[in-house]
């Protein structure tokens, strides 16, 4: 099992920071995960969402799935994102996870 020791969400520009809202919903902080795993969450009006594991290259997440629960926050509902990833390629250890969007 792989333990993600910290989950942070970053907006990459100051303009986006003021306007873009979102959340990485899975995994939660200090989660133990293994095998094929779906990283998922939502972000309002993002152009690009990347999952970064332990400072490595960003992995582009699919974006734009319907999330009716974001309608009141974002003003629309096409805000879901997800990335299916095989965690066994990382080995057994602790990893830092970060989600970036712009």
C-alpha positions in Angstrom: 0.0 0.0 0.0 1.1 3.5 -0.7 0.5 6.3 1.8 -0.1 9.8 0.5 1.2 12.0 3.3 -0.1 15.3 2.2 -2.7 16.6 -0.3 -2.6 20.2 -1.3 -4.5 22.1 -3.9 -2.8 25.0 -5.8 -4.0 27.5 -8.2 -1.2 28.4 -10.6 -1.9 32.1 -11.2 -2.9 35.0 -8.9 -5.9 35.7 -11.2 -7.0 32.0 -10.9 -6.4 32.1 -7.2 -8.9 34.9 -6.8 -11.5 33.2 -9.0 -11.1 29.5 -9.3 -12.6 27.3 -6.7 -12.3 23.5 -6.4 -11.4 20.5 -4.4 -9.5 17.3 -4.7 -12.0 14.8 -3.1 -10.2 11.5 -3.4 -7.8 10.6 -2.0 -8.2 12.3 1.4 -5.2 13.5 3.4 -3.0 10.7 4.8 -4.8 8.0 2.7 -3.5 4.5 2.1 -4.1 3.6 -1.5 -3.0 0.8 -3.8 -3.6 -0.7 -7.2 -5.5 1.2 -9.8 -6.8 4.4 -8.2 -9.1 7.2 -9.4 -8.0 10.7 -8.3 -11.1 12.9 -8.5 -12.6 16.2 -7.6 -13.9 19.4 -9.1 -12.8 22.8 -10.2 -14.7 25.8 -11.6 -13.5 27.1 -15.0 -10.1 25.3 -15.2 -8.3 25.0 -18.4 -5.9 22.3 -17.2 -5.8 20.0 -14.2 -2.6 18.1 -13.3 -2.0 15.6 -10.6 1.6 15.8 -9.3 3.0 13.0 -7.3 6.1 13.6 -5.2 7.3 16.6 -7.4 7.3 14.6 -10.6 5.8 15.5 -13.9 2.2 16.6 -13.9 -0.3 13.9 -15.0 -3.1 15.5 -17.0 -6.5 14.7 -15.5 -9.7 14.5 -17.6 -11.9 17.5 -17.0 -15.4 18.5 -17.7 -17.7 15.7 -16.4 -21.1 16.7 -15.0 -21.2 17.5 -11.3 -24.6 18.8 -10.4 -23.4 19.6 -6.9 -21.1 22.3 -8.2 -23.9 24.3 -10.0 -24.5 26.7 -7.1 -20.7 27.3 -6.6 -19.5 27.5 -10.2 -22.6 28.6 -12.1 -22.4 25.5 -14.3 -22.1 21.8 -13.8 -19.3 20.6 -16.1 -16.6 20.8 -13.4 -15.6 17.2 -12.5 -12.1 15.8 -13.0 -10.5 12.4 -12.7 -7.3 10.6 -13.3 -7.0 6.8 -13.2 -3.5 5.8 -12.2 -1.7 2.5 -11.4 -0.2 3.2 -8.0 1.8 0.0 -8.0 4.3 1.6 -10.5 5.4 3.9 -7.6 6.5 1.2 -5.2 5.7 1.0 -1.5 6.5 4.2 0.3 5.1 7.6 1.2 4.3 10.1 -1.5 3.4 13.8 -1.6 0.4 14.6 -3.9 -0.4 18.0 -5.3 -3.2 19.1 -7.6 -2.6 22.1 -9.8 -5.1 23.9 -12.0 -5.1 26.9 -14.2 
